[in-house]
Each structure stands twice: as structure tokens, then as C-alpha cells.
Amino acid sequence: MNAEPSANGAETYAAAPDGRPDLSNTNVREDLAMAGRCALVHLPTGRTCLLPLRHQGPCEFHRPQEAQDIVNGG
């Protein structure tokens, strides 16, 4: 992500092809994000939010195996 303002004063962001600029963030699981999930990883515990993208309220973090089950279609 480019934190410096551009010449016209607007900030620019490097977005993924699907429009999710957060995929460049190391604490978002790309495989879950591509499946339409929030995919935010709580780094100290390794737990991942499995709620839908742009959910309201706080994240609900689940064990890594639960996240992998979602990726595997379970």
C-alpha cells in the first residue's frame, strides 16, 4: 500500500484483482479471503475470523483446523 499522497492529493492503494486491498496484508489468509470470508488472522494465537467479508461487529476467531475445513469445502 502506498502511504504517500499522489500528485492530486488522493491516496492510492494496491488492490487485488477482486478489489480487496487487504490481501496485501500479512495477517489476512488469502485462501479464506477468496472464499468470501473476513480471513483476519489473530497473529498471537493463529486463529482466523471465519465470518463473511465486511461483517458487522467484532471478529470471531476460530482454530486453524476450522479455517482449513472451510477452505477444503467442509
MOWO-V393681 format. One record per run of one state. SS is the DSSP state (H for helix, E for strand, - for the rest). FROM is the first residue (numbers start at 1). TO is the last residue. If there is no record, write none. Layout:
# MOWO-V393681
ss=SS from=FROM to=TO
ss=SS from=FROM to=TO
This chain:
# MOWO-V393681
ss=- from=1 to=20
ss=H from=21 to=24
ss=- from=25 to=27
ss=E from=28 to=28
ss=- from=29 to=29
ss=H from=30 to=33
ss=- from=34 to=36
ss=E from=37 to=37
ss=- from=38 to=39
ss=E from=40 to=42
ss=- from=43 to=46
ss=E from=47 to=49
ss=- from=50 to=51
ss=E from=52 to=52
ss=- from=53 to=60
ss=E from=61 to=62
ss=- from=63 to=63
ss=H from=64 to=71
ss=- from=72 to=74
